[in-house]
Amino acid sequence: MTALSLQWNMGNAGSADLVFQHAAESVEVHTTYIGDGLGSIVQAAVDLHRGSRSAFAYLPAEPSGTCLFFGGARTDVYVQIVQFADMESLSARWSGGELRWHGRVDVREYVRNVKHMADDVLLQCGGVESYARAWGGISFPIEELESLRQGPSTGPGSAR
């Protein structure tokens, strides 16, 4: 199994970087408080954990944004990380995407890494209230994290 590592590095208030590392490849994605990037990533992991065959996460960065597309999930899932220059414009939103990374990752490993990453963020921030203050009032995805903390689901992404 190829090693996967995810880190959520909080920057100045309302700013963070997702570091997605798979084997020797690493992609850093910047995001800001204009959206709930961490919540989106955790929700995508919840969807895969519950057996969804596809999922989507969005990390906004004013005016740009990065999307993580998950497709064809079974024991592994195909992931594409695509950065778009202008996600605020209705006419240009999906044009000119730059593929930053693509490949297959083990679903259980991805879910486990997201859970650990979210737990680390919660610990570093000192709790859900501190996270909300640091993230411009956006709540920490605690309910979604609790879903990941539960035992394995019975869907395609968890049947081994």
C-alpha positions, 0 to 999 in steps of 0.5 A: 500500500502506498503511504498517504499523508494529509496535513491541515496547516492553519496559517493566519486567522482564516487561512490554511494549507492542505498538504496532500502527500501520496508516496513521493508526490506532494501537493499543497493547496491554500484555502481561506475562510470564505468557505469551509474547506476542512468541513468539505474534506471531512464530509467527502471522507464521510461520504466515502466511509458510508459507501458512496462511489463518488465525493467532492471537496472544495477549498476556496481561496479568493477568487481561485479555488481547488476541487478534490474529485473522488470517483469510482470508489470501491476499496480504492478511489480515483482522486483528482486535485484540480485548481481553478483560477476564478471560482467566483465568476459564474461565466469562468468558474469551471474554465482553465482548471489545472490538474495538480495531482491524480491517482488512486488511494485506498479508501480506508487509508484516506478516511483514516488520514482525514480523521487523524488530520481533523483530530490534529486540527482540533487539538492544535486549535484548542477546541471547537470554539477556538477553531471557529474564532480562528476560521472566521466564525465557521464551525469545526465539522465535529458531527462529521468527525464523529461519523468518521470515528465510528466503526467501518460502514458496509458500503463499497468503500469499506467492504474489504 
